[in-house]
């Protein structure tokens, strides 16, 4: 392979089988070696070439020379009393990201915490007695969106993760599953905006769904966005709407949304809703609307009624998220009674509306609390939030 052609390919760990074939052909290896190498990494989670026992010794040595190794280092694992586990992972070249394993409970039935399948072709459980686990992964080191209630956004953007770094979070996290736990759902809801560097997110999705890799069903994957309209359109086109879409709306009008989410100035609510109407949802599927309730900002009954009017034409379910306080934000959690009233108004108007199950706050793993592992320290308040 020429040097120019090599530069156009992603790092080895982020290459699809066809790209592996091109790489290994240059080394004089037969095509079937590409599938073997890909399976070792993306199906078995083995990053060290010397452990790839069905490859020749020469090829194992060559892959070692080419730098095939784990892209992430497990720096810390923090366990909450509710069973939630936050993994702090070190990036090559510096920087730390976080991802969260969330054991599901009967009450955690919203799409953000459970990626609930709603079509009638749901695949059967491989182990009906196993505890289902949702994994929340990051796509960036920090975030450029600047949402005022989110630790990642307040930290700013370090850099976007490459596809193999996104996938590696899944492969590494699987090794921390406990007996009788099954990784069932994957949500792109950790640090960063998945659609901000769409090409890497798109490649990561294809790697995760590849039949020679983890072979994850798109029905079990949800991508969350603050509302980057071009990315929403591309996601719908590239995956025919089969990837679950969760939209961080958080306000019923542009005035409030721009105050707490600067990106709204670029993609206001009307433009965002137009993109959602065009998203090619499969039959019986719904969009998820994420709405963080902030004390005195967007949590009044008038806001709930305005939200109902806004969402009326769309096939949606709504996740209400009482804000998890962070040190970098002046905003706070609303009183429980206001949360209950907000939910009642939406439910009475015919919307499926859930209050986010409160998970992981004891280890700063709750929604909006993932930061740069020490660059911002979320306030610790037991029993609040979900990752």
Number of C-alpha atoms within 10 A of each C-alpha: 12 7 7 8 8 12 10 8 15 16 15 17 24 24 19 22 22 12 15 22 21 16 19 19 15 11 12 9 15 11 16 12 19 20 16 17 25 25 20 21 24 27 18 12 21 19 20 16 22 15 11 18 10 11 16 13 13 9 19 20 14 14 18 15 11 11 14 18 16 18 19 19 14 15 11 13 15 16 18 18 13 14 14 25 25 26 23 21 21 18 17 12 7 6 14 23 26 26 27 30 26 27 23 21 13 5 11 21 16 20 28 31 28 25 24 20 18 14 12 9 8 12 9 7 11 9 11 10 10 13 17 19 22 25 28 26 27 26 32 26 26 31 27 20 21 19 22 19 26 27 29 30 24 21 19 18 19 15 15 23 21 20 24 24 23 27 27 23 24 21 20 18 21 16 9 13 15 9 8 11 17 20 18 21 26 26 25 25 26 29 29 31 29 27 24 21 17 17 15 22 25 18 20 23 20 19 26 26 17 18 14 18 21 19 14 18 18 18 21 20 27 26 22 23 22 23 26 22 20 14 19 23 16 17 23 20 13 11 15 13 21 21 20 27 27 27 20 17 23 23 26 22 18 16 12 15 21 18 15 21 22 16 18 23 13 12 18 19 20 12 14 19 19 11 18 22 13 12 20 16 19 14 9 10 20 20 20 25 22 24 23 24 26 24 17 13 16 22 24 18 17 13 17 21 15 14 20 18 11 15 16 12 10 12 15 18 22 27 25 22 24 27 23 29 26 25 16 18 14 9 19 17 18 19 14 10 9 17 21 12 15 22 22 16 19 20 15 10 14 12 18 15 21 20 21 26 23 20 28 29 26 20 21 29 31 25 27 27 31 33 29 23 20 9 12 17 16 25 15 16 14 15 16 23 25 25 31
